């Protein structure tokens, strides 16, 4: 019993649902023992991206949440090429929050994060090999829904949020926009005081 992971339509739709619900539907499939979805397929990834886009567009249309869905532009685009070069030279790696490499980033100290326009929560160590990494490096210079810094303790899915703030000179996000990051962190089990 379960979904056939070789079926492109099922993989796309599962990805769409997982993107729209920040992984809740994946968790439910796992609990029900019907998770035969190929989450490594390109079709699943495309569905996940589409689900996140729908979520962002729906949020933009919600009157009470319009401020939280504002896009924040990079205030220093002329610095991006040098910042990308410096991050690469330092060995900085941008990771999906909760994904591969996330434990290493949080256990090095403060992380910087952004929520991309498509709803992805991405992070990098605040400082890597003595080089402070800019928020613009995380997004590749693209506009974001929010950005900031966080201190997180733990590993392997057992995390405790210690501190979160909307500190980013490159994007200057609003305090209200931080609710987007809080929600995405909570979806991977990280809540902040």
LONUTOR-528775 format. One record per residue (C-alpha): x, y, z; residue in one letter; residue number from 1. Coordinates in steps of 0.02 Angstrom, whole numbers, padded with zeros to 5 digits. Example, Ala and Ser with C-alpha at 12.3 -4.5 7.8 and 13.67 -1.06 7.14 Angstrom:
2
ATOM     xx     yy     zz res   n
ATOM  00615 -00225  00390   a   1
ATOM  00684 -00053  00357   s   2
***
This chain:
193
ATOM     xx     yy     zz res   n
ATOM  00000  00000  00000   x   1
ATOM  00064  00174 -00038   x   2
ATOM  00114  00291 -00175   x   3
ATOM  00217  00226 -00319   x   4
ATOM  00378  00328 -00320   x   5
ATOM  00403  00297 -00506   x   6
ATOM  00246  00392 -00556   x   7
ATOM  00289  00570 -00610   x   8
ATOM  00113  00636 -00577   x   9
ATOM  00112  00568 -00400   x  10
ATOM  00287  00635 -00366   x  11
ATOM  00239  00807 -00431   x  12
ATOM  00077  00814 -00331   x  13
ATOM  00163  00749 -00173   x  14
ATOM  00298  00882 -00196   x  15
ATOM  00165  01015 -00223   x  16
ATOM  00075  00966 -00063   x  17
ATOM  00237  00955  00035   x  18
ATOM  00290  01127 -00027   x  19
ATOM  00120  01202  00012   x  20
ATOM  00115  01128  00188   x  21
ATOM  00301  01147  00230   x  22
ATOM  00318  00957  00237   x  23
ATOM  00164  00918  00342   x  24
ATOM  00092  00804  00207   x  25
ATOM  00257  00711  00196   x  26
ATOM  00253  00683  00383   x  27
ATOM  00073  00619  00371   x  28
ATOM  00118  00498  00230   x  29
ATOM  00261  00434  00337   x  30
ATOM  00149  00408  00489   x  31
ATOM  00021  00317  00380   x  32
ATOM  00156  00210  00300   x  33
ATOM  00112  00266  00124   x  34
ATOM  00266  00368  00081   x  35
ATOM  00331  00288 -00078   x  36
ATOM  00365  00458 -00155   x  37
ATOM  00533  00484 -00239   x  38
ATOM  00582  00646 -00150   x  39
ATOM  00748  00648 -00243   x  40
ATOM  00667  00665 -00414   x  41
ATOM  00665  00825 -00514   x  42
ATOM  00477  00807 -00535   x  43
ATOM  00453  00805 -00346   x  44
ATOM  00565  00960 -00330   x  45
ATOM  00466  01050 -00466   x  46
ATOM  00304  01009 -00375   x  47
ATOM  00378  01072 -00211   x  48
ATOM  00430  01235 -00294   x  49
ATOM  00257  01257 -00369   x  50
ATOM  00176  01227 -00199   x  51
ATOM  00287  01358 -00118   x  52
ATOM  00247  01484 -00255   x  53
ATOM  00061  01456 -00229   x  54
ATOM  00085  01479 -00042   x  55
ATOM  00180  01642 -00066   x  56
ATOM  00051  01707 -00190   x  57
ATOM -00090  01661 -00072   x  58
ATOM  00000  01749  00070   x  59
ATOM  00024  01904 -00037   x  60
ATOM -00163  01909 -00066   x  61
ATOM -00211  01894  00117   x  62
ATOM -00255  02067  00180   x  63
ATOM -00193  02044  00358   x  64
ATOM -00027  01970  00303   x  65
ATOM  00016  02089  00161   x  66
ATOM  00154  02175  00260   x  67
ATOM  00233  02009  00308   x  68
ATOM  00237  01956  00124   x  69
ATOM  00328  02112  00065   x  70
ATOM  00485  02083 -00038   x  71
ATOM  00645  02160  00026   x  72
ATOM  00776  02207 -00104   x  73
ATOM  00965  02198 -00083   x  74
ATOM  01019  02375 -00035   x  75
ATOM  01199  02347 -00094   x  76
ATOM  01191  02256 -00262   x  77
ATOM  01357  02332 -00316   x  78
ATOM  01444  02232 -00179   x  79
ATOM  01372  02061 -00227   x  80
ATOM  01512  01999 -00342   x  81
ATOM  01646  02034 -00211   x  82
ATOM  01538  01958 -00073   x  83
ATOM  01510  01799 -00174   x  84
ATOM  01697  01786 -00209   x  85
ATOM  01740  01811 -00025   x  86
ATOM  01612  01681  00030   x  87
ATOM  01678  01555 -00094   x  88
ATOM  01859  01586 -00042   x  89
ATOM  01808  01562  00141   x  90
ATOM  01723  01397  00100   x  91
ATOM  01548  01455  00148   x  92
ATOM  01406  01339  00098   x  93
ATOM  01226  01396  00091   x  94
ATOM  01110  01259  00155   x  95
ATOM  00924  01229  00169   x  96
ATOM  00871  01246  00351   x  97
ATOM  00852  01071  00421   x  98
ATOM  00941  00993  00271   x  99
ATOM  01114  00923  00242   x 100
ATOM  01247  01036  00316   x 101
ATOM  01125  01127  00431   x 102
ATOM  01191  01044  00590   x 103
ATOM  01368  01099  00548   x 104
ATOM  01311  01278  00520   x 105
ATOM  01213  01294  00683   x 106
ATOM  01350  01210  00785   x 107
ATOM  01477  01339  00724   x 108
ATOM  01379  01481  00806   x 109
ATOM  01259  01613  00744   x 110
ATOM  01180  01582  00574   x 111
ATOM  01115  01705  00448   x 112
ATOM  00956  01657  00356   x 113
ATOM  00841  01718  00219   x 114
ATOM  00672  01662  00157   x 115
ATOM  00677  01668 -00031   x 116
ATOM  00535  01732 -00138   x 117
ATOM  00487  01550 -00171   x 118
ATOM  00474  01517  00017   x 119
ATOM  00637  01422  00046   x 120
ATOM  00722  01449  00215   x 121
ATOM  00908  01453  00177   x 122
ATOM  01053  01478  00298   x 123
ATOM  01241  01497  00314   x 124
ATOM  01360  01523  00458   x 125
ATOM  01370  01706  00509   x 126
ATOM  01560  01701  00497   x 127
ATOM  01656  01567  00403   x 128
ATOM  01845  01557  00423   x 129
ATOM  01850  01735  00485   x 130
ATOM  01741  01806  00344   x 131
ATOM  01569  01876  00384   x 132
ATOM  01447  01811  00253   x 133
ATOM  01317  01934  00190   x 134
ATOM  01133  01894  00177   x 135
ATOM  01144  01935 -00009   x 136
ATOM  01260  01786 -00033   x 137
ATOM  01123  01671  00035   x 138
ATOM  00993  01732 -00090   x 139
ATOM  01115  01760 -00233   x 140
ATOM  01068  01944 -00226   x 141
ATOM  00883  01911 -00256   x 142
ATOM  00745  01994 -00155   x 143
ATOM  00685  01901  00000   x 144
ATOM  00529  01886  00106   x 145
ATOM  00633  01908  00264   x 146
ATOM  00812  01892  00326   x 147
ATOM  00899  01889  00492   x 148
ATOM  01010  01799  00615   x 149
ATOM  00976  01656  00734   x 150
ATOM  01061  01553  00868   x 151
ATOM  01008  01372  00869   x 152
ATOM  01073  01227  00975   x 153
ATOM  01060  01042  00937   x 154
ATOM  01078  00920  00793   x 155
ATOM  00993  00783  00693   x 156
ATOM  00821  00862  00702   x 157
ATOM  00828  00896  00890   x 158
ATOM  00847  01084  00897   x 159
ATOM  00815  01225  01019   x 160
ATOM  00797  01402  00956   x 161
ATOM  00891  01521  01069   x 162
ATOM  00875  01688  00980   x 163
ATOM  00806  01756  00816   x 164
ATOM  00812  01933  00748   x 165
ATOM  00778  02023  00585   x 166
ATOM  00954  02095  00577   x 167
ATOM  01009  02121  00397   x 168
ATOM  01086  02280  00332   x 169
ATOM  01075  02215  00154   x 170
ATOM  00886  02186  00156   x 171
ATOM  00823  02286  00308   x 172
ATOM  00670  02174  00332   x 173
ATOM  00524  02229  00440   x 174
ATOM  00493  02156  00611   x 175
ATOM  00327  02087  00546   x 176
ATOM  00415  01988  00410   x 177
ATOM  00508  01887  00543   x 178
ATOM  00346  01788  00571   x 179
ATOM  00378  01701  00405   x 180
ATOM  00548  01637  00465   x 181
ATOM  00478  01589  00634   x 182
ATOM  00344  01483  00549   x 183
ATOM  00469  01397  00433   x 184
ATOM  00589  01361  00576   x 185
ATOM  00442  01291  00677   x 186
ATOM  00403  01172  00534   x 187
ATOM  00573  01090  00560   x 188
ATOM  00551  01087  00749   x 189
ATOM  00640  01249  00796   x 190
ATOM  00542  01372  00902   x 191
ATOM  00611  01530  00976   x 192
ATOM  00569  01623  01137   x 193
***
